[in-house]
Amino acid sequence: MKIENIKACIFDAYGTLFDVNSAAEKCKKKLGNKWEGFANAWRTTQLEYTWLRSLMKKHKNFWEITEDSLDHTMETFKIKKEMRKELLDLYKKLSPYPEVKKCLESLSSKKIKMGILSNGTPDLILDLVKNNNIENYFDDIFSIESVGVYKPDSKVYEMPIKKYDCKPENICFMSSNTWDVSGGGIFGYNAVWVNRLNKVFDKLSYKPKFIIKNLNELLNIIY
């Protein structure tokens, strides 16, 4: 089964293009054997804060939420406050997954639009793509700051539709986050779950038609 009539390939950033645990991993000697649990807790708290602030209509941008969630996680794991700046600096320089550049290179030959749809601020995402030398592959960076509410609100998924003057089914949307895949899929995207860690999909009244283990496999399902 292949995805046809695609006008744009839209990627989530955090966890899909970029490894959100790479900041803590680079500090694992200082963090010790709890580094992975710490990294997962930081990410979970970060996401929970985006959802809660959207529900409460108390918006903060993604960088402020990243700081708040780090502070909470550092206190929980009793991490020395001196590490705060180092971890935040590393979060601005997250590593891409190894196959990302090859995937983007191959997709660029298909002459379809490519973009990023992210909770991150425009500056955060632009710095990430520039630091990893992949900025030239993307036509657009869509940030939730334009609509003032976080994924999976439908206002976020509307942005590429308005930009490209197309229908949701003309968008191929990739995310490693199950709730994001559900949000995009329910909106009408051809949503592709990048299931890197062999996880179980959430029970959110949506089941993705397309599941891949990494972004290299995307090339097998786009017509």
C-alpha positions in Angstrom: 0.0 0.0 0.0 1.4 3.4 -1.0 0.4 7.0 -0.3 -0.6 8.8 -3.5 -1.5 12.4 -4.6 0.9 13.9 -2.0 1.5 17.6 -2.3 3.7 18.0 0.8 5.6 15.8 3.3 5.4 17.3 6.7 7.6 16.2 9.6 7.3 16.5 13.3 10.6 17.7 14.8 11.1 16.5 18.3 11.5 12.7 18.5 10.9 12.3 14.7 13.8 14.2 13.1 15.7 15.0 16.3 16.6 12.7 19.2 15.1 14.4 22.3 17.2 12.2 24.6 20.5 13.3 23.0 20.9 16.3 25.3 20.9 14.1 28.5 22.8 11.3 26.8 25.7 13.7 26.2 25.8 14.3 29.9 25.4 10.7 31.0 28.8 10.5 32.7 27.6 13.4 35.0 24.1 12.1 35.4 25.1 8.5 35.9 22.9 5.4 35.2 19.8 7.4 35.8 20.4 9.6 32.7 17.8 7.7 30.5 15.1 7.8 33.2 15.8 11.5 33.7 15.6 12.2 29.9 12.3 10.4 29.6 10.8 12.2 32.6 11.9 15.6 31.2 10.3 14.8 27.9 7.1 13.5 29.5 6.8 16.5 31.8 7.5 18.9 28.8 4.6 17.3 26.8 2.2 17.3 29.8 2.9 21.0 30.3 2.0 21.8 26.6 -1.3 19.9 26.9 -2.2 21.4 30.3 -1.4 24.9 29.2 -3.5 24.5 26.1 -6.4 23.3 28.2 -6.0 26.1 30.7 -5.4 28.7 28.0 -2.3 29.8 29.8 0.2 29.8 26.9 4.0 29.8 27.3 6.3 29.2 24.4 8.0 25.9 24.0 11.4 27.1 25.2 9.8 28.4 28.5 8.0 25.0 28.9 11.3 23.2 28.2 12.9 25.2 31.0 10.0 24.7 33.4 9.9 20.9 32.8 13.7 20.7 33.2 13.5 22.5 36.5 10.8 20.1 37.7 12.7 17.0 36.5 16.0 18.1 38.0 14.4 18.7 41.4 12.7 15.3 41.2 15.9 13.5 40.3 18.0 15.6 42.6 20.3 16.8 39.8 22.8 19.6 40.7 21.5 23.0 39.6 24.9 23.7 38.0 23.9 21.3 35.1 20.9 23.4 34.1 22.6 25.6 31.6 24.6 22.8 30.0 21.4 20.7 29.5 19.5 23.6 28.0 22.4 24.5 25.7 22.5 20.9 24.5 18.7 20.9 23.9 19.2 23.6 21.4 21.7 21.3 19.6 19.8 18.0 19.5 21.2 15.3 17.3 19.2 14.2 14.2 18.5 10.5 13.8 21.2 8.9 11.5 18.9 8.3 8.5 17.4 11.8 8.4 19.6 13.5 5.9 19.5 10.5 3.5 15.7 10.5 3.7 15.5 14.2 3.0 17.9 13.9 0.1 15.9 11.2 -1.5 12.6 13.0 -1.0 13.9 16.2 -2.5 14.1 14.5 -5.9 10.3 13.8 -5.9 9.6 17.6 -6.3 7.1 17.8 -3.5 7.0 20.4 -0.7 8.7 19.5 2.6 8.1 21.2 5.9 8.3 20.8 9.6 5.3 21.2 11.9 6.4 21.6 15.4 5.6 22.7 19.0 8.9 24.5 18.9 9.4 28.2 18.4 10.5 29.2 14.9 14.0 30.2 16.2 14.5 26.8 18.0 13.6 24.8 14.9 15.6 27.0 12.6 18.7 26.7 14.8 18.2 22.9 14.9 18.1 22.5 11.1 21.0 24.9 10.6 23.2 23.3 13.2 22.6 19.9 11.5 23.0 21.3 7.9 19.6 20.2 6.7 17.9 23.6 6.4 18.0 23.6 2.6 15.7 20.6 2.3 12.7 22.4 3.9 10.4 24.8 2.1 8.6 25.8 5.3 8.8 25.6 9.1 5.4 25.7 10.8 5.4 26.6 14.5 2.4 26.4 16.8 3.3 30.0 17.9 1.4 31.1 14.9 -1.9 29.8 16.4 -1.0 30.0 20.1 -2.0 26.5 21.0 -0.1 23.2 21.1 -0.6 19.9 19.2 -2.9 18.0 18.9 -5.3 21.0 18.4 -6.7 21.0 14.9 -5.6 24.6 14.4 -2.0 23.4 14.3 -2.7 20.8 11.6 -4.6 23.5 9.5 -1.4 25.5 8.9 0.1 23.5 6.1 -3.3 23.1 4.4 -3.8 26.9 4.3 -0.2 27.4 3.1 -0.4 24.9 0.2 -4.0 25.3 -0.6 -4.7 21.6 -0.5 -6.8 19.0 1.3 -5.6 17.1 4.4 -5.3 13.9 2.4 -2.7 15.7 0.2 -0.4 15.8 3.2 1.9 13.0 4.3 2.6 13.6 8.0 5.4 11.8 9.9 5.6 11.6 13.7 7.1 9.3 16.2 4.6 10.5 18.8 1.4 8.4 18.8 -0.8 11.3 20.1 0.6 13.5 17.3 -0.1 10.8 14.7 -3.6 10.5 16.0 -4.1 14.2 15.9 -2.9 14.5 12.4 -4.8 11.4 11.3 -8.1 12.4 12.7 -7.6 15.8 11.1 -7.4 13.9 7.8 -3.7 13.7 7.0 -2.0 10.5 5.7 -0.4 10.1 9.0 2.7 7.9 9.3 3.9 6.5 12.6 7.6 6.4 12.9 7.8 3.6 15.5 11.5 3.5 16.3 11.2 1.8 19.7 8.6 -0.9 18.9 6.0 0.7 21.1 2.2 0.1 21.4 0.0 2.6 19.8 -2.3 4.7 22.1 -6.0 4.1 22.3 -7.3 7.4 20.9 -9.9 6.3 18.3 -7.4 6.3 15.5 -5.2 3.6 14.0 -2.5 4.5 11.5 -2.5 2.9 8.1 1.2 3.4 7.8 3.8 2.3 10.3 7.6 2.5 9.7 10.6 1.8 11.9 12.7 4.7 10.6 12.5 7.4 8.0 14.3 5.4 5.4 11.2 3.2 5.1 9.2 6.3 4.2 10.6 6.1 0.7 8.9 2.7 0.2 5.4 4.0 0.8 5.3 7.4 -1.0 4.2 7.0 -4.7 
